[in-house]
């Protein structure tokens, strides 16, 4: 799924539990992924985060059990608590130097 470029904000729980969602491309205008946005999207495998992203909220991708790889953009300065909790298939995580805060249980499980 490609989110339209006109979208600048994705709210809490926006796609939570979308079991058929397999991939998502978030547009450059989005600077924050709110908490629980993609929580329990069990078939989500591929996520393209925008370069302008600054913050990933708590539990944003928790329970995305099919997610294999996540590349955090350079402008991200904070990754919320349990953001990738129970992402049991994660094989690669790239966290850039500018990240200042990785909260508790971010990659737990």
Secondary structure by P-SEA (a helix, b strand, c coil): ccccccccccccccccccccccbbbbcccccccccccccccccccbbbbbccccccccccccccccccbbbbcccccccccccccccccccbbbbcccccccccccccc
